[in-house]
Amino acid sequence: MRAMATEDNSPTDGRGPDEISAALNDGDPSVREAAVRRAAALGLPDPLLEAVIATAGDPDPRVRRAVAEALTGRTDPEALRALTSLLDDQAAQVTWVAEEAMWVLPELKERLARAISKMLEEGRAPSAGGYRRFRGEEAPSTDASPEPGG
């Protein structure tokens, strides 16, 4: 299983859902990250989808980022809940990928755009400027109240 961390994500390498599920619980974050990527390469069949979703709470941000990438484009309620939880992640790289993952969903674009507009009108920044934090730029303060009449 440790070799999984250094191999490519080819779905034809013979590793099945059981071995990948076991690797998602490995003590090495590189192995867990590789397992998430391999599960995504297999198309996240049901048993792996559940295991990957459970990995959204992993202590390593590289693993959580891989989870957000793996769930991109998924519309199942469980996947959307996991992505939503990653929107508030402490690691900006995870937040940004989760935002991008949600944004590509056509049915959510309009709702997300309205939510972001409302947040901006209320003087709040979506995810405290996850993209700017990711790039190392200063995020706007979320403590500021909107100016009266503005």
N, CA, C and O atoms as a GROMACS GRO file, in nm:
protein
  600
    1MET      N    1   0.082  -0.120   0.000
    1MET     CA    2   0.000   0.000   0.000
    1MET      C    3   0.086   0.126   0.000
    1MET      O    4   0.048   0.226  -0.060
    2ARG      N    5   0.202   0.122   0.067
    2ARG     CA    6   0.287   0.240   0.070
    2ARG      C    7   0.334   0.278  -0.069
    2ARG      O    8   0.354   0.396  -0.097
    3ALA      N    9   0.351   0.180  -0.155
    3ALA     CA   10   0.393   0.210  -0.292
    3ALA      C   11   0.288   0.291  -0.365
    3ALA      O   12   0.320   0.361  -0.462
    4MET      N   13   0.162   0.282  -0.320
    4MET     CA   14   0.054   0.356  -0.384
    4MET      C   15   0.083   0.505  -0.386
    4MET      O   16   0.040   0.575  -0.479
    5ALA      N   17   0.154   0.555  -0.286
    5ALA     CA   18   0.179   0.699  -0.277
    5ALA      C   19   0.270   0.749  -0.387
    5ALA      O   20   0.268   0.868  -0.419
    6THR      N   21   0.351   0.662  -0.446
    6THR     CA   22   0.446   0.707  -0.547
    6THR      C   23   0.407   0.665  -0.688
    6THR      O   24   0.471   0.707  -0.784
    7GLU      N   25   0.304   0.582  -0.702
    7GLU     CA   26   0.263   0.535  -0.834
    7GLU      C   27   0.164   0.632  -0.896
    7GLU      O   28   0.108   0.718  -0.828
    8ASP      N   29   0.144   0.616  -1.027
    8ASP     CA   30   0.046   0.702  -1.094
    8ASP      C   31  -0.094   0.660  -1.054
    8ASP      O   32  -0.113   0.561  -0.982
    9ASN      N   33  -0.192   0.734  -1.100
    9ASN     CA   34  -0.332   0.709  -1.063
    9ASN      C   35  -0.405   0.625  -1.166
    9ASN      O   36  -0.526   0.640  -1.183
   10SER      N   37  -0.336   0.537  -1.233
   10SER     CA   38  -0.399   0.454  -1.334
   10SER      C   39  -0.504   0.362  -1.271
   10SER      O   40  -0.473   0.288  -1.178
   11PRO      N   41  -0.627   0.366  -1.321
   11PRO     CA   42  -0.730   0.280  -1.263
   11PRO      C   43  -0.711   0.134  -1.300
   11PRO      O   44  -0.784   0.048  -1.252
   12THR      N   45  -0.615   0.104  -1.385
   12THR     CA   46  -0.596  -0.034  -1.430
   12THR      C   47  -0.481  -0.102  -1.360
   12THR      O   48  -0.431  -0.203  -1.410
   13ASP      N   49  -0.436  -0.053  -1.246
   13ASP     CA   50  -0.319  -0.111  -1.180
   13ASP      C   51  -0.355  -0.231  -1.092
   13ASP      O   52  -0.267  -0.288  -1.028
   14GLY      N   53  -0.482  -0.270  -1.088
   14GLY     CA   54  -0.521  -0.388  -1.014
   14GLY      C   55  -0.563  -0.362  -0.870
   14GLY      O   56  -0.610  -0.454  -0.803
   15ARG      N   57  -0.548  -0.243  -0.821
   15ARG     CA   58  -0.589  -0.214  -0.683
   15ARG      C   59  -0.740  -0.196  -0.680
   15ARG      O   60  -0.797  -0.118  -0.757
   16GLY      N   61  -0.804  -0.270  -0.592
   16GLY     CA   62  -0.949  -0.264  -0.584
   16GLY      C   63  -0.995  -0.177  -0.470
   16GLY      O   64  -0.914  -0.123  -0.395
   17PRO      N   65  -1.127  -0.162  -0.458
   17PRO     CA   66  -1.185  -0.077  -0.354
   17PRO      C   67  -1.141  -0.114  -0.213
   17PRO      O   68  -1.122  -0.025  -0.130
   18ASP      N   69  -1.126  -0.243  -0.184
   18ASP     CA   70  -1.087  -0.282  -0.048
   18ASP      C   71  -0.948  -0.231  -0.012
   18ASP      O   72  -0.926  -0.178   0.097
   19GLU      N   73  -0.853  -0.246  -0.105
   19GLU     CA   74  -0.717  -0.200  -0.078
   19GLU      C   75  -0.712  -0.047  -0.069
   19GLU      O   76  -0.641   0.009   0.014
   20ILE      N   77  -0.788   0.019  -0.155
   20ILE     CA   78  -0.791   0.166  -0.152
   20ILE      C   79  -0.856   0.214  -0.022
   20ILE      O   80  -0.807   0.308   0.041
   21SER      N   81  -0.966   0.150   0.020
   21SER     CA   82  -1.031   0.187   0.146
   21SER      C   83  -0.935   0.172   0.263
   21SER      O   84  -0.932   0.257   0.352
   22ALA      N   85  -0.858   0.065   0.263
   22ALA     CA   86  -0.760   0.044   0.370
   22ALA      C   87  -0.654   0.154   0.368
   22ALA      O   88  -0.611   0.202   0.472
   23ALA      N   89  -0.612   0.193   0.248
   23ALA     CA   90  -0.509   0.297   0.237
   23ALA      C   91  -0.561   0.433   0.284
   23ALA      O   92  -0.482   0.517   0.327
   24LEU      N   93  -0.692   0.456   0.277
   24LEU     CA   94  -0.749   0.582   0.325
   24LEU      C   95  -0.734   0.596   0.476
   24LEU      O   96  -0.746   0.706   0.530
   25ASN      N   97  -0.706   0.486   0.545
   25ASN     CA   98  -0.687   0.489   0.690
   25ASN      C   99  -0.541   0.469   0.730
   25ASN      O  100  -0.511   0.451   0.848
   26ASP      N  101  -0.451   0.473   0.634
   26ASP     CA  102  -0.308   0.454   0.661
   26ASP      C  103  -0.256   0.568   0.748
   26ASP      O  104  -0.311   0.678   0.747
   27GLY      N  105  -0.151   0.542   0.822
   27GLY     CA  106  -0.092   0.645   0.908
   27GLY      C  107  -0.015   0.751   0.833
   27GLY      O  108   0.012   0.858   0.889
   28ASP      N  109   0.021   0.725   0.709
   28ASP     CA  110   0.100   0.818   0.629
   28ASP      C  111   0.006   0.905   0.544
   28ASP      O  112  -0.068   0.851   0.461
   29PRO      N  113   0.009   1.037   0.562
   29PRO     CA  114  -0.081   1.123   0.484
   29PRO      C  115  -0.058   1.113   0.333
   29PRO      O  116  -0.152   1.131   0.255
   30SER      N  117   0.064   1.085   0.290
   30SER     CA  118   0.091   1.070   0.146
   30SER      C  119   0.017   0.950   0.089
   30SER      O  120  -0.032   0.954  -0.024
   31VAL      N  121   0.009   0.843   0.168
   31VAL     CA  122  -0.064   0.724   0.124
   31VAL      C  123  -0.213   0.755   0.119
   31VAL      O  124  -0.281   0.714   0.025
   32ARG      N  125  -0.265   0.826   0.220
   32ARG     CA  126  -0.408   0.861   0.220
   32ARG      C  127  -0.441   0.952   0.102
   32ARG      O  128  -0.544   0.934   0.037
   33GLU      N  129  -0.354   1.048   0.075
   33GLU     CA  130  -0.377   1.138  -0.039
   33GLU      C  131  -0.378   1.060  -0.170
   33GLU      O  132  -0.466   1.080  -0.254
   34ALA      N  133  -0.281   0.969  -0.187
   34ALA     CA  134  -0.275   0.888  -0.309
   34ALA      C  135  -0.398   0.798  -0.321
   34ALA      O  136  -0.449   0.776  -0.431
   35ALA      N  137  -0.447   0.748  -0.207
   35ALA     CA  138  -0.566   0.663  -0.210
   35ALA      C  139  -0.689   0.742  -0.254
   35ALA      O  140  -0.771   0.690  -0.330
   36VAL      N  141  -0.702   0.867  -0.209
   36VAL     CA  142  -0.813   0.952  -0.253
   36VAL      C  143  -0.804   0.974  -0.403
   36VAL      O  144  -0.904   0.965  -0.474
   37ARG      N  145  -0.685   1.003  -0.452
   37ARG     CA  146  -0.667   1.027  -0.596
   37ARG      C  147  -0.696   0.900  -0.677
   37ARG      O  148  -0.756   0.908  -0.784
   38ARG      N  149  -0.655   0.785  -0.627
   38ARG     CA  150  -0.680   0.659  -0.696
   38ARG      C  151  -0.831   0.630  -0.698
   38ARG      O  152  -0.885   0.585  -0.800
   39ALA      N  153  -0.899   0.655  -0.586
   39ALA     CA  154  -1.044   0.635  -0.582
   39ALA      C  155  -1.112   0.724  -0.685
   39ALA      O  156  -1.207   0.681  -0.752
   40ALA      N  157  -1.065   0.848  -0.698
   40ALA     CA  158  -1.122   0.940  -0.797
   40ALA      C  159  -1.097   0.888  -0.938
   40ALA      O  160  -1.184   0.899  -1.024
   41ALA      N  161  -0.978   0.832  -0.961
   41ALA     CA  162  -0.946   0.779  -1.094
   41ALA      C  163  -1.037   0.662  -1.130
   41ALA      O  164  -1.062   0.636  -1.247
   42LEU      N  165  -1.087   0.591  -1.029
   42LEU     CA  166  -1.179   0.480  -1.053
   42LEU      C  167  -1.323   0.528  -1.067
   42LEU      O  168  -1.413   0.447  -1.091
   43GLY      N  169  -1.347   0.658  -1.053
   43GLY     CA  170  -1.481   0.713  -1.068
   43GLY      C  171  -1.562   0.714  -0.940
   43GLY      O  172  -1.684   0.733  -0.945
   44LEU      N  173  -1.499   0.693  -0.827
   44LEU     CA  174  -1.564   0.692  -0.696
   44LEU      C  175  -1.687   0.602  -0.692
   44LEU      O  176  -1.798   0.651  -0.670
   45PRO      N  177  -1.670   0.471  -0.714
   45PRO     CA  178  -1.786   0.382  -0.696
   45PRO      C  179  -1.836   0.392  -0.553
   45PRO      O  180  -1.762   0.434  -0.464
   46ASP      N  181  -1.961   0.353  -0.529
   46ASP     CA  182  -2.027   0.376  -0.400
   46ASP      C  183  -1.944   0.345  -0.275
   46ASP      O  184  -1.934   0.432  -0.189
   47PRO      N  185  -1.884   0.227  -0.261
   47PRO     CA  186  -1.811   0.206  -0.136
   47PRO      C  187  -1.694   0.302  -0.119
   47PRO      O  188  -1.662   0.344  -0.008
   48LEU      N  189  -1.630   0.338  -0.230
   48LEU     CA  190  -1.518   0.433  -0.221
   48LEU      C  191  -1.567   0.575  -0.201
   48LEU      O  192  -1.503   0.653  -0.131
   49LEU      N  193  -1.680   0.610  -0.260
   49LEU     CA  194  -1.735   0.743  -0.240
   49LEU      C  195  -1.758   0.769  -0.092
   49LEU      O  196  -1.720   0.874  -0.040
   50GLU      N  197  -1.820   0.674  -0.024
   50GLU     CA  198  -1.845   0.689   0.120
   50GLU      C  199  -1.715   0.702   0.197
   50GLU      O  200  -1.705   0.784   0.288
   51ALA      N  201  -1.614   0.622   0.162
   51ALA     CA  202  -1.486   0.627   0.232
   51ALA      C  203  -1.414   0.759   0.207
   51ALA      O  204  -1.353   0.815   0.298
   52VAL      N  205  -1.420   0.809   0.083
   52VAL     CA  206  -1.356   0.937   0.052
   52VAL      C  207  -1.426   1.051   0.124
   52VAL      O  208  -1.360   1.141   0.176
   53ILE      N  209  -1.558   1.049   0.128
   53ILE     CA  210  -1.634   1.152   0.199
   53ILE      C  211  -1.594   1.152   0.347
   53ILE      O  212  -1.580   1.258   0.407
   54ALA      N  213  -1.578   1.035   0.405
   54ALA     CA  214  -1.538   1.026   0.546
   54ALA      C  215  -1.399   1.085   0.568
   54ALA      O  216  -1.365   1.126   0.679
   55THR      N  217  -1.319   1.088   0.463
   55THR     CA  218  -1.182   1.140   0.472
   55THR      C  219  -1.179   1.294   0.466
   55THR      O  220  -1.072   1.353   0.481
   56ALA      N  221  -1.292   1.357   0.444
   56ALA     CA  222  -1.295   1.504   0.438
   56ALA      C  223  -1.251   1.567   0.570
   56ALA      O  224  -1.212   1.683   0.572
   57GLY      N  225  -1.257   1.492   0.679
   57GLY     CA  226  -1.213   1.543   0.808
   57GLY      C  227  -1.070   1.504   0.843
   57GLY      O  228  -1.030   1.515   0.959
   58ASP      N  229  -0.993   1.459   0.745
   58ASP     CA  230  -0.855   1.416   0.769
   58ASP      C  231  -0.774   1.531   0.830
   58ASP      O  232  -0.797   1.647   0.797
   59PRO      N  233  -0.679   1.499   0.919
   59PRO     CA  234  -0.599   1.605   0.980
   59PRO      C  235  -0.500   1.673   0.884
   59PRO      O  236  -0.452   1.782   0.914
   60ASP      N  237  -0.469   1.610   0.771
   60ASP     CA  238  -0.370   1.666   0.678
   60ASP      C  239  -0.439   1.744   0.567
   60ASP      O  240  -0.528   1.691   0.500
   61PRO      N  241  -0.400   1.871   0.545
   61PRO     CA  242  -0.466   1.952   0.442
   61PRO      C  243  -0.446   1.898   0.301
   61PRO      O  244  -0.531   1.921   0.214
   62ARG      N  245  -0.336   1.827   0.275
   62ARG     CA  246  -0.317   1.770   0.141
   62ARG      C  247  -0.423   1.664   0.111
   62ARG      O  248  -0.469   1.652  -0.002
   63VAL      N  249  -0.460   1.589   0.212
   63VAL     CA  250  -0.563   1.486   0.195
   63VAL      C  251  -0.699   1.553   0.175
   63VAL      O  252  -0.776   1.514   0.088
   64ARG      N  253  -0.728   1.656   0.256
   64ARG     CA  254  -0.857   1.726   0.243
   64ARG      C  255  -0.868   1.793   0.106
   64ARG      O  256  -0.975   1.794   0.046
   65ARG      N  257  -0.756   1.848   0.058
   65ARG     CA  258  -0.758   1.910  -0.076
   65ARG      C  259  -0.786   1.804  -0.182
   65ARG      O  260  -0.864   1.828  -0.275
   66ALA      N  261  -0.724   1.686  -0.169
   66ALA     CA  262  -0.748   1.577  -0.264
   66ALA      C  263  -0.895   1.535  -0.260
   66ALA      O  264  -0.953   1.502  -0.364
   67VAL      N  265  -0.956   1.536  -0.141
   67VAL     CA  266  -1.098   1.503  -0.128
   67VAL      C  267  -1.181   1.605  -0.205
   67VAL      O  268  -1.271   1.568  -0.280
   68ALA      N  269  -1.151   1.733  -0.188
   68ALA     CA  270  -1.226   1.837  -0.260
   68ALA      C  271  -1.211   1.819  -0.411
   68ALA      O  272  -1.309   1.833  -0.485
   69GLU      N  273  -1.090   1.788  -0.456
   69GLU     CA  274  -1.069   1.766  -0.600
   69GLU      C  275  -1.148   1.643  -0.647
   69GLU      O  276  -1.208   1.645  -0.754
   70ALA      N  277  -1.146   1.536  -0.566
   70ALA     CA  278  -1.215   1.413  -0.604
   70ALA      C  279  -1.367   1.432  -0.612
   70ALA      O  280  -1.433   1.368  -0.693
   71LEU      N  281  -1.420   1.520  -0.530
   71LEU     CA  282  -1.565   1.541  -0.525
   71LEU      C  283  -1.614   1.645  -0.625
   71LEU      O  284  -1.734   1.670  -0.635
   72THR      N  285  -1.522   1.707  -0.698
   72THR     CA  286  -1.560   1.809  -0.797
   72THR      C  287  -1.657   1.750  -0.898
   72THR      O  288  -1.631   1.645  -0.958
   73GLY      N  289  -1.768   1.818  -0.916
   73GLY     CA  290  -1.868   1.776  -1.013
   73GLY      C  291  -1.972   1.679  -0.957
   73GLY      O  292  -2.070   1.648  -1.026
   74ARG      N  293  -1.953   1.632  -0.835
   74ARG     CA  294  -2.050   1.540  -0.774
   74ARG      C  295  -2.169   1.620  -0.724
   74ARG      O  296  -2.154   1.729  -0.668
   75THR      N  297  -2.288   1.564  -0.742
   75THR     CA  298  -2.409   1.634  -0.696
   75THR      C  299  -2.484   1.556  -0.589
   75THR      O  300  -2.589   1.600  -0.544
   76ASP      N  301  -2.430   1.439  -0.547
   76ASP     CA  302  -2.498   1.364  -0.442
   76ASP      C  303  -2.496   1.446  -0.313
   76ASP      O  304  -2.398   1.515  -0.285
   77PRO      N  305  -2.603   1.439  -0.234
   77PRO     CA  306  -2.611   1.520  -0.112
   77PRO      C  307  -2.492   1.500  -0.017
   77PRO      O  308  -2.445   1.596   0.043
   78GLU      N  309  -2.444   1.377  -0.005
   78GLU     CA  310  -2.332   1.351   0.086
   78GLU      C  311  -2.206   1.421   0.037
   78GLU      O  312  -2.132   1.479   0.117
   79ALA      N  313  -2.182   1.416  -0.093
   79ALA     CA  314  -2.063   1.483  -0.150
   79ALA      C  315  -2.074   1.634  -0.132
   79ALA      O  316  -1.976   1.700  -0.099
   80LEU      N  317  -2.194   1.688  -0.155
   80LEU     CA  318  -2.212   1.833  -0.139
   80LEU      C  319  -2.194   1.875   0.007
   80LEU      O  320  -2.140   1.982   0.033
   81ARG      N  321  -2.239   1.792   0.101
   81ARG     CA  322  -2.218   1.824   0.243
   81ARG      C  323  -2.069   1.825   0.275
   81ARG      O  324  -2.021   1.913   0.346
   82ALA      N  325  -1.996   1.727   0.223
   82ALA     CA  326  -1.851   1.722   0.247
   82ALA      C  327  -1.783   1.845   0.188
   82ALA      O  328  -1.698   1.907   0.253
   83LEU      N  329  -1.818   1.881   0.064
   83LEU     CA  330  -1.760   2.000   0.002
   83LEU      C  331  -1.794   2.125   0.081
   83LEU      O  332  -1.709   2.212   0.100
   84THR      N  333  -1.918   2.135   0.127
   84THR     CA  334  -1.959   2.251   0.206
   84THR      C  335  -1.877   2.261   0.333
   84THR      O  336  -1.838   2.371   0.373
   85SER      N  337  -1.851   2.149   0.397
   85SER     CA  338  -1.770   2.152   0.520
   85SER      C  339  -1.628   2.198   0.489
   85SER      O  340  -1.565   2.263   0.572
   86LEU      N  341  -1.578   2.166   0.370
   86LEU     CA  342  -1.442   2.206   0.334
   86LEU      C  343  -1.433   2.354   0.297
   86LEU      O  344  -1.323   2.409   0.289
   87LEU      N  345  -1.547   2.419   0.273
   87LEU     CA  346  -1.545   2.563   0.244
   87LEU      C  347  -1.494   2.643   0.363
   87LEU      O  348  -1.442   2.753   0.346
   88ASP      N  349  -1.509   2.590   0.484
   88ASP     CA  350  -1.465   2.659   0.605
   88ASP      C  351  -1.334   2.602   0.660
   88ASP      O  352  -1.302   2.623   0.777
   89ASP      N  353  -1.260   2.532   0.576
   89ASP     CA  354  -1.135   2.470   0.621
   89ASP      C  355  -1.034   2.576   0.661
   89ASP      O  356  -1.034   2.687   0.607
   90GLN      N  357  -0.947   2.543   0.756
   90GLN     CA  358  -0.845   2.637   0.801
   90GLN      C  359  -0.735   2.655   0.697
   90GLN      O  360  -0.668   2.759   0.696
   91ALA      N  361  -0.714   2.557   0.611
   91ALA     CA  362  -0.610   2.566   0.508
   91ALA      C  363  -0.670   2.632   0.383
   91ALA      O  364  -0.766   2.581   0.325
   92ALA      N  365  -0.613   2.743   0.343
   92ALA     CA  366  -0.664   2.818   0.228
   92ALA      C  367  -0.665   2.734   0.101
   92ALA      O  368  -0.756   2.746   0.019
   93GLN      N  369  -0.565   2.648   0.084
   93GLN     CA  370  -0.560   2.565  -0.037
   93GLN      C  371  -0.680   2.472  -0.045
   93GLN      O  372  -0.728   2.442  -0.154
   94VAL      N  373  -0.729   2.426   0.070
   94VAL     CA  374  -0.846   2.338   0.074
   94VAL      C  375  -0.971   2.418   0.043
   94VAL      O  376  -1.055   2.377  -0.037
   95THR      N  377  -0.984   2.534   0.107
   95THR     CA  378  -1.100   2.621   0.086
   95THR      C  379  -1.114   2.658  -0.060
   95THR      O  380  -1.223   2.654  -0.117
   96TRP      N  381  -1.002   2.696  -0.121
   96TRP     CA  382  -1.006   2.741  -0.259
   96TRP      C  383  -1.049   2.629  -0.352
   96TRP      O  384  -1.132   2.651  -0.442
   97VAL      N  385  -0.996   2.510  -0.333
   97VAL     CA  386  -1.034   2.396  -0.418
   97VAL      C  387  -1.181   2.361  -0.395
   97VAL      O  388  -1.252   2.329  -0.491
   98ALA      N  389  -1.228   2.367  -0.271
   98ALA     CA  390  -1.369   2.339  -0.242
   98ALA      C  391  -1.459   2.442  -0.311
   98ALA      O  392  -1.563   2.407  -0.365
   99GLU      N  393  -1.418   2.569  -0.308
   99GLU     CA  394  -1.495   2.673  -0.376
   99GLU      C  395  -1.502   2.644  -0.526
   99GLU      O  396  -1.609   2.653  -0.586
  100GLU      N  397  -1.388   2.610  -0.584
  100GLU     CA  398  -1.385   2.579  -0.726
  100GLU      C  399  -1.471   2.456  -0.757
  100GLU      O  400  -1.541   2.453  -0.859
  101ALA      N  401  -1.467   2.357  -0.670
  101ALA     CA  402  -1.546   2.235  -0.690
  101ALA      C  403  -1.695   2.266  -0.690
  101ALA      O  404  -1.771   2.209  -0.769
  102MET      N  405  -1.737   2.355  -0.603
  102MET     CA  406  -1.878   2.392  -0.597
  102MET      C  407  -1.916   2.479  -0.717
  102MET      O  408  -2.027   2.467  -0.770
  103TRP      N  409  -1.826   2.564  -0.759
  103TRP     CA  410  -1.856   2.659  -0.865
  103TRP      C  411  -1.881   2.591  -0.999
  103TRP      O  412  -1.955   2.644  -1.082
  104VAL      N  413  -1.821   2.474  -1.022
  104VAL     CA  414  -1.838   2.408  -1.152
  104VAL      C  415  -1.974   2.339  -1.166
  104VAL      O  416  -2.008   2.293  -1.274
  105LEU      N  417  -2.050   2.332  -1.059
  105LEU     CA  418  -2.180   2.267  -1.066
  105LEU      C  419  -2.283   2.365  -1.121
  105LEU      O  420  -2.319   2.461  -1.053
  106PRO      N  421  -2.331   2.343  -1.243
  106PRO     CA  422  -2.422   2.440  -1.305
  106PRO      C  423  -2.544   2.472  -1.220
  106PRO      O  424  -2.585   2.588  -1.212
  107GLU      N  425  -2.602   2.371  -1.155
  107GLU     CA  426  -2.723   2.396  -1.079
  107GLU      C  427  -2.696   2.477  -0.952
  107GLU      O  428  -2.789   2.530  -0.892
  108LEU      N  429  -2.569   2.486  -0.912
  108LEU     CA  430  -2.536   2.562  -0.792
  108LEU      C  431  -2.480   2.700  -0.822
  108LEU      O  432  -2.472   2.785  -0.733
  109LYS      N  433  -2.441   2.724  -0.947
  109LYS     CA  434  -2.378   2.851  -0.981
  109LYS      C  435  -2.465   2.971  -0.943
  109LYS      O  436  -2.417   3.065  -0.880
  110GLU      N  437  -2.591   2.966  -0.981
  110GLU     CA  438  -2.680   3.078  -0.954
  110GLU      C  439  -2.700   3.097  -0.803
  110GLU      O  440  -2.694   3.209  -0.753
  111ARG      N  441  -2.723   2.986  -0.731
  111ARG     CA  442  -2.741   2.996  -0.585
  111ARG      C  443  -2.614   3.048  -0.519
  111ARG      O  444  -2.620   3.131  -0.428
  112LEU      N  445  -2.499   2.999  -0.564
  112LEU     CA  446  -2.372   3.043  -0.507
  112LEU      C  447  -2.348   3.191  -0.537
  112LEU      O  448  -2.303   3.265  -0.450
  113ALA      N  449  -2.377   3.233  -0.659
  113ALA     CA  450  -2.359   3.373  -0.695
  113ALA      C  451  -2.448   3.463  -0.609
  113ALA      O  452  -2.404   3.568  -0.563
  114ARG      N  453  -2.575   3.421  -0.586
  114ARG     CA  454  -2.664   3.500  -0.501
  114ARG      C  455  -2.612   3.505  -0.358
  114ARG      O  456  -2.617   3.609  -0.293
  115ALA      N  457  -2.563   3.391  -0.307
  115ALA     CA  458  -2.511   3.387  -0.169
  115ALA      C  459  -2.389   3.477  -0.154
  115ALA      O  460  -2.375   3.547  -0.054
  116ILE      N  461  -2.301   3.474  -0.253
  116ILE     CA  462  -2.181   3.559  -0.247
  116ILE      C  463  -2.222   3.705  -0.254
  116ILE      O  464  -2.168   3.788  -0.180
  117SER      N  465  -2.315   3.739  -0.342
  117SER     CA  466  -2.362   3.878  -0.353
  117SER      C  467  -2.420   3.926  -0.221
  117SER      O  468  -2.394   4.038  -0.177
  118LYS      N  469  -2.500   3.840  -0.158
  118LYS     CA  470  -2.561   3.877  -0.030
  118LYS      C  471  -2.452   3.898   0.076
  118LYS      O  472  -2.458   3.994   0.154
  119MET      N  473  -2.353   3.809   0.080
  119MET     CA  474  -2.245   3.823   0.176
  119MET      C  475  -2.170   3.955   0.155
  119MET      O  476  -2.138   4.025   0.252
  120LEU      N  477  -2.144   3.988   0.030
  120LEU     CA  478  -2.073   4.113   0.000
  120LEU      C  479  -2.157   4.234   0.038
  120LEU      O  480  -2.105   4.332   0.091
  121GLU      N  481  -2.289   4.228   0.013
  121GLU     CA  482  -2.378   4.337   0.053
  121GLU      C  483  -2.379   4.355   0.204
  121GLU      O  484  -2.394   4.467   0.253
  122GLU      N  485  -2.364   4.245   0.277
  122GLU     CA  486  -2.361   4.250   0.423
  122GLU      C  487  -2.222   4.284   0.477
  122GLU      O  488  -2.202   4.291   0.599
  123GLY      N  489  -2.126   4.305   0.387
  123GLY     CA  490  -1.992   4.341   0.431
  123GLY      C  491  -1.907   4.223   0.472
  123GLY      O  492  -1.804   4.240   0.538
  124ARG      N  493  -1.949   4.104   0.434
  124ARG     CA  494  -1.869   3.985   0.465
  124ARG      C  495  -1.802   3.936   0.338
  124ARG      O  496  -1.856   3.950   0.228
  125ALA      N  497  -1.683   3.878   0.354
  125ALA     CA  498  -1.612   3.824   0.239
  125ALA      C  499  -1.633   3.673   0.233
  125ALA      O  500  -1.621   3.605   0.335
  126PRO      N  501  -1.665   3.619   0.117
  126PRO     CA  502  -1.683   3.474   0.106
  126PRO      C  503  -1.555   3.403   0.147
  126PRO      O  504  -1.447   3.433   0.095
  127SER      N  505  -1.566   3.309   0.237
  127SER     CA  506  -1.456   3.228   0.288
  127SER      C  507  -1.335   3.312   0.326
  127SER      O  508  -1.221   3.267   0.315
  128ALA      N  509  -1.359   3.432   0.371
  128ALA     CA  510  -1.254   3.523   0.416
  128ALA      C  511  -1.144   3.536   0.313
  128ALA      O  512  -1.026   3.546   0.347
  129GLY      N  513  -1.181   3.537   0.186
  129GLY     CA  514  -1.082   3.560   0.080
  129GLY      C  515  -0.992   3.440   0.058
  129GLY      O  516  -0.871   3.455   0.048
  130GLY      N  517  -1.050   3.321   0.051
  130GLY     CA  518  -0.972   3.199   0.036
  130GLY      C  519  -0.871   3.205  -0.077
  130GLY      O  520  -0.757   3.162  -0.061
  131TYR      N  521  -0.912   3.257  -0.191
  131TYR     CA  522  -0.819   3.264  -0.303
  131TYR      C  523  -0.702   3.356  -0.274
  131TYR      O  524  -0.588   3.323  -0.304
  132ARG      N  525  -0.730   3.472  -0.213
  132ARG     CA  526  -0.621   3.565  -0.182
  132ARG      C  527  -0.527   3.505  -0.078
  132ARG      O  528  -0.405   3.521  -0.088
  133ARG      N  529  -0.583   3.434   0.021
  133ARG     CA  530  -0.497   3.367   0.120
  133ARG      C  531  -0.412   3.262   0.053
  133ARG      O  532  -0.293   3.248   0.084
  134PHE      N  533  -0.472   3.187  -0.040
  134PHE     CA  534  -0.400   3.082  -0.111
  134PHE      C  535  -0.280   3.140  -0.186
  134PHE      O  536  -0.173   3.079  -0.190
  135ARG      N  537  -0.299   3.258  -0.243
  135ARG     CA  538  -0.190   3.322  -0.317
  135ARG      C  539  -0.097   3.402  -0.226
  135ARG      O  540   0.001   3.459  -0.273
  136GLY      N  541  -0.127   3.407  -0.095
  136GLY     CA  542  -0.041   3.479  -0.001
  136GLY      C  543  -0.072   3.627   0.008
  136GLY      O  544   0.006   3.704   0.064
  137GLU      N  545  -0.186   3.668  -0.047
  137GLU     CA  546  -0.225   3.808  -0.041
  137GLU      C  547  -0.313   3.830   0.081
  137GLU      O  548  -0.370   3.735   0.134
  138GLU      N  549  -0.323   3.952   0.124
  138GLU     CA  550  -0.405   3.985   0.241
  138GLU      C  551  -0.553   3.978   0.205
  138GLU      O  552  -0.596   4.033   0.104
  139ALA      N  553  -0.630   3.910   0.288
  139ALA     CA  554  -0.774   3.901   0.269
  139ALA      C  555  -0.841   4.021   0.335
  139ALA      O  556  -0.792   4.069   0.437
  140PRO      N  557  -0.952   4.070   0.279
  140PRO     CA  558  -1.022   4.181   0.342
  140PRO      C  559  -1.079   4.139   0.476
  140PRO      O  560  -1.112   4.023   0.497
  141SER      N  561  -1.091   4.233   0.565
  141SER     CA  562  -1.146   4.206   0.697
  141SER      C  563  -1.293   4.172   0.685
  141SER      O  564  -1.366   4.233   0.606
  142THR      N  565  -1.337   4.074   0.763
  142THR     CA  566  -1.479   4.038   0.762
  142THR      C  567  -1.550   4.104   0.879
  142THR      O  568  -1.670   4.084   0.897
  143ASP      N  569  -1.477   4.185   0.959
  143ASP     CA  570  -1.538   4.249   1.074
  143ASP      C  571  -1.604   4.382   1.041
  143ASP      O  572  -1.683   4.434   1.119
  144ALA      N  573  -1.572   4.437   0.925
  144ALA     CA  574  -1.622   4.569   0.890
  144ALA      C  575  -1.771   4.564   0.862
  144ALA      O  576  -1.821   4.473   0.796
  145SER      N  577  -1.841   4.663   0.912
  145SER     CA  578  -1.983   4.678   0.886
  145SER      C  579  -1.998   4.760   0.759
  145SER      O  580  -1.914   4.844   0.730
  146PRO      N  581  -2.106   4.735   0.683
  146PRO     CA  582  -2.126   4.817   0.564
  146PRO      C  583  -2.146   4.963   0.603
  146PRO      O  584  -2.205   4.994   0.706
  147GLU      N  585  -2.096   5.050   0.519
  147GLU     CA  586  -2.112   5.194   0.542
  147GLU      C  587  -2.260   5.230   0.529
  147GLU      O  588  -2.328   5.181   0.439
  148PRO      N  589  -2.310   5.317   0.619
  148PRO     CA  590  -2.449   5.360   0.605
  148PRO      C  591  -2.469   5.431   0.471
  148PRO      O  592  -2.390   5.517   0.433
  149GLY      N  593  -2.574   5.394   0.401
  149GLY     CA  594  -2.607   5.455   0.274
  149GLY      C  595  -2.517   5.411   0.161
  149GLY      O  596  -2.523   5.468   0.053
  150GLY      N  597  -2.429   5.307   0.183
  150GLY     CA  598  -2.336   5.267   0.077
  150GLY      C  599  -2.341   5.131   0.048
  150GLY      O  600  -2.268   5.084  -0.039
   0.00000   0.00000   0.00000
